[in-house]
Amino acid sequence: MFLLLLIIFSSTIVISFGFYVYYRYQYFKYAREKRQIKRELMKIKDTEYSNFLLHESEHYKSLKMWN
């Protein structure tokens, strides 16, 4: 009886550890994808901001020409 309980307890620990490793891997995979998406969005925002500054610079130069 003791041996049976020991086997059940040990197998439960091994299965729990397996789930822990699996879900930890899934979390880090999700976090890595989230960081990549965030970097891509920052690149897009930086590009949009650069385009805005370029447009405003051209607009400012055109206003200076008229004055």
C-alpha positions as CSV (number, residue, x, y, z in Angstrom):
1,M,0.0,0.0,0.0
2,F,2.8,2.4,0.9
3,L,4.6,1.6,-2.4
4,L,1.4,2.3,-4.4
5,L,0.9,5.7,-2.7
6,L,4.6,6.6,-3.2
7,I,4.2,5.8,-7.0
8,I,1.1,7.9,-7.3
9,F,2.6,10.8,-5.4
10,S,5.9,10.6,-7.5
11,S,4.0,10.4,-10.8
12,T,1.9,13.4,-9.7
13,I,5.0,15.4,-9.0
14,V,6.6,14.4,-12.3
15,I,3.4,15.3,-14.3
16,S,3.1,18.6,-12.4
17,F,6.7,19.4,-13.2
18,G,6.1,18.6,-16.9
19,F,3.1,21.0,-17.0
20,Y,5.2,23.7,-15.2
21,V,8.0,23.4,-17.8
22,Y,5.5,23.4,-20.7
23,Y,3.6,26.4,-19.5
24,R,6.8,28.3,-18.7
25,Y,8.0,27.7,-22.3
26,Q,4.6,28.9,-23.6
27,Y,4.8,32.0,-21.5
28,F,8.3,32.9,-22.6
29,K,7.3,32.3,-26.2
30,Y,4.3,34.6,-25.8
31,A,6.5,37.3,-24.1
32,R,9.0,37.1,-26.9
33,E,6.3,37.6,-29.5
34,K,4.9,40.5,-27.5
35,R,8.3,42.2,-27.3
36,Q,8.8,41.8,-31.1
37,I,5.4,43.3,-31.8
38,K,6.1,46.2,-29.5
39,R,9.4,46.8,-31.3
40,E,7.7,46.8,-34.6
41,L,5.1,49.3,-33.4
42,M,7.8,51.6,-32.0
43,K,9.5,51.5,-35.5
44,I,6.3,52.5,-37.1
45,K,5.7,55.3,-34.6
46,D,9.2,56.5,-35.0
47,T,8.8,56.5,-38.8
48,E,5.5,58.4,-38.6
49,Y,7.0,60.9,-36.2
50,S,9.9,61.4,-38.6
51,N,7.5,61.9,-41.5
52,F,5.5,64.4,-39.4
53,L,8.7,66.4,-38.6
54,L,9.8,66.4,-42.2
55,H,6.3,67.6,-43.3
56,E,6.3,70.3,-40.7
57,S,9.8,71.4,-41.7
58,E,8.8,71.7,-45.3
59,H,5.7,73.6,-44.3
60,Y,7.7,76.0,-42.1
61,K,10.2,76.6,-45.0
62,S,7.3,77.4,-47.3
63,L,5.9,79.9,-44.8
64,K,9.4,81.5,-44.5
65,M,9.6,81.9,-48.2
66,W,6.4,83.9,-48.3
67,N,7.5,86.3,-45.5
